[in-house]
Amino acid sequence: MAAQDPYPKLTAKEHAQVGWYVARMAKRCVAGEDVDRADLERKVDRILDNARKREAK
């Protein structure tokens, strides 16, 4: 039995957005551990959730 991929198929736009948000999260990590990244994590989660919904159709 093949292992199921935990991440949905993303469009080119979604790939770019996730990459941008991950880069911003990394920049915030460099700024310090006490810097909040929750807003960016929510944005990435929302993109992945929408892609999962689209894939389920």
MOWOMO-V32135 format. One record per residue. N is the residue number from 0. RES is the residue in one small letter. SS is DSSP state (~ for helix, > for strand, _ for the rest). BURIAL is # if it has 9 or more other ideal C-beta (glycine too) atoms within 8 Angstrom, else .. Layout:
n:N res:RES ss:SS burial:BURIAL
n:N res:RES ss:SS burial:BURIAL
This chain:
n:0 res:m ss:_ burial:.
n:1 res:a ss:_ burial:.
n:2 res:a ss:_ burial:.
n:3 res:q ss:_ burial:.
n:4 res:d ss:_ burial:.
n:5 res:p ss:_ burial:.
n:6 res:y ss:_ burial:.
n:7 res:p ss:_ burial:#
n:8 res:k ss:_ burial:.
n:9 res:l ss:_ burial:#
n:10 res:t ss:_ burial:.
n:11 res:a ss:~ burial:.
n:12 res:k ss:~ burial:.
n:13 res:e ss:~ burial:#
n:14 res:h ss:~ burial:#
n:15 res:a ss:~ burial:.
n:16 res:q ss:~ burial:#
n:17 res:v ss:~ burial:#
n:18 res:g ss:~ burial:.
n:19 res:w ss:~ burial:.
n:20 res:y ss:~ burial:#
n:21 res:v ss:~ burial:#
n:22 res:a ss:~ burial:.
n:23 res:r ss:~ burial:#
n:24 res:m ss:~ burial:#
n:25 res:a ss:~ burial:.
n:26 res:k ss:~ burial:.
n:27 res:r ss:~ burial:#
n:28 res:c ss:~ burial:#
n:29 res:v ss:~ burial:.
n:30 res:a ss:~ burial:.
n:31 res:g ss:_ burial:.
n:32 res:e ss:_ burial:.
n:33 res:d ss:_ burial:.
n:34 res:v ss:_ burial:.
n:35 res:d ss:_ burial:.
n:36 res:r ss:_ burial:#
n:37 res:a ss:~ burial:.
n:38 res:d ss:~ burial:.
n:39 res:l ss:~ burial:#
n:40 res:e ss:~ burial:#
n:41 res:r ss:~ burial:.
n:42 res:k ss:~ burial:#
n:43 res:v ss:~ burial:#
n:44 res:d ss:~ burial:.
n:45 res:r ss:~ burial:.
n:46 res:i ss:~ burial:#
n:47 res:l ss:~ burial:#
n:48 res:d ss:~ burial:.
n:49 res:n ss:~ burial:.
n:50 res:a ss:~ burial:#
n:51 res:r ss:~ burial:#
n:52 res:k ss:~ burial:.
n:53 res:r ss:~ burial:.
n:54 res:e ss:~ burial:.
n:55 res:a ss:~ burial:.
n:56 res:k ss:_ burial:.
